[in-house]
Amino acid sequence: MSSQITTHPTAAGHPPAGLRGLVADWSSDQRAFKVSWGKAMMWIFLLSDTFVFSCFLIGYMTVRMTTTVPWPNPSEVFALDIAGQPVPLILIAIMTFVLITSSGTMAMAVNYAYRRQPLQCAYLMLATAWLGEVFVCMQAFEWTKLIQEGVRPWGNPMGAEQFGSTFFMITGFHGFHVTCGVIYLLVMASKVLRGHYHASGNYQPVEIAGLYWHFVDLVWVFIFALYYLW
């Protein structure tokens, strides 16, 4: 009767089985692509969010091109009376400027983070959060103005009924992302001020927060071009 020799899978060059094997497989991918878990998960989240925003914008464009009722003129709908004269898209232009400026302050915050200057990094993150809050407040003013003029998700006295539903859906979803980003940045700034990342020297979470914020700014550029300028 011959004896049977049992060898452990790792001794024969095979990866470990079970949960340890799964972790080893994922870790090998991480080592191959040189990407941390946090950054990889943020990219996956942003990719999925890109699909959602794309569906919203494609749906809006489809509705606008197929509706038989005239679509309201954005230059007239989003105009503000200044000194008795309507100024087209002035509020939207300011909102866009504020959000693009916040992207610049966020990029500077990431730069100071990797230069190991936490105080400047935190202040710039707080400035970014403040600019984001200004954007949300201006968007709330825009919503209030249109609601007072009778625009609703189910109706619109200015033309096509779908104008209200697409406007509140797209801008509301984006505004929700900006609000979440403001809270996110405030939490991260408080951690930086408390020296949470200073001991380890790993400020990559600040960069990950910057990825989210730049994504929010980029989405607004498409909304601005397709909804307000078309």
Summary of the structure (lengths in Angstrom):
residues: 230
radius of gyration: 24.5
end to end distance: 84.5
largest distance: 104.5
contacts: 651
relative contact order: 0.13
helix: 71%
strand: 3%
